[in-house]
Amino acid sequence: MLEDEIQAYLAWMADNAYSKGTQENYKRILGQFLSFVRSGRYRWNDVFTYKTMMLFKNVNGLGEIHGISGFTRYLYKKGKIAVPRPMRKPPPPLPTIYEDFMVHHKRYRQATNIAVAHIRRVLVAFDAYCQQGGIELRSLRIEHVDAFHKAFFKDFKEESRGVYRNYLKKFLSYLYHERRIVTVDLASMVVGRREYIHAKPPKFLRPAEVQRLFSSLNPSSASGIRTYAMMHLAYTMGLRPQEISLIRLSDIRFTEKLLRVCVRKGDNPLELPIPEHTIKAVAAYIIGSRPKSDCNYYVTIPTTQTYHSRFKFLSRKT
């Protein structure tokens, strides 16, 4: 059986355009591995174990055992062996309750081997913490969980903390719902710190950069006058691109120097005073540069793209 699988693997390498040198090297290594297995008269279930792999390494060297890893991953994907890399030393067994949880999670939650490895990492640390503190699971309290949470998760990035925290919560839930070892569902009490969408402050232009931005505008063309007016609306009145693109001519009251913003975030229309320089820029565009059109929008094409792309381009220039 092993010889057939080796031949199938070498054929697979050829079909997937592995280099001739790589194919020859793997053929040599797998030939040595086949001879080693035959001389030891190993049964299939005993071939791909950590003990057998270490014996092969001692006989043939470290480089040869590395050459077997691609073959074992190939067999694992085909469902021929239980673990993808049997040359890795298996972790020491945890107390029965932890091992039972991982079996339960794999059986009923369809957890992958990678997920189980991550779960084991958390449980190894949690078991060590409990043993060092003399804490039995039956007497586990949220104070113990919080202390472990603080010590174990401090060096991880927030994304990793979230993954490991979720595995810890699943184990605590298992203790309460499945095994009835604890009397309180501690999982519901384990929370991470609140994360906001904009964890980093938004980018902004400093006063000198704003001055350079406006100095770079060229109001000698129709599009330049339009851009100049829109930049004034954005800077002096704090309007968003969509709000500027949806301003109608009827929203601008020149005599009172007021602008009615009808479409706003949160559907909350309001009237804003228009600064002197801004209203002059708006009037210059309407009188001298705005195309003649039946469209009632201040910017003749009601889209944010014209303004947004232009603003990003000008901002990069600063």
Buried (B, 14 or more C-beta within 10 A) or exposed (E): EBEEBBEEBBEEBEEEEBEEEEBEBBBEBBEBBBEBBEEEEBEEEEBBBBEBBBBBBEEBEEEBBEBBBBBBEBBBEEEEBEBBBBBEEEEEEBEEBBEBBBEBBBEEEEBEEEBBEBBBBBBBBBBEBBEEEEBEBEEBEBEBBBBBBEEBBEEEEEEEBEBBBBBBBBBBBBBBEEEEBBEEEBBEEBEEEEEEEEEEEEEEEEEEEBEBBBEEBEBEEEEBBBBBBBBBBBBBBEBBBBBBBBBBEEBBEEEEBBBBBBBBEEEEEEEBEBBEEBBEBBBBBBEEBBEEEEBEBBBBEBEBEBBBEBBEEBEEEB
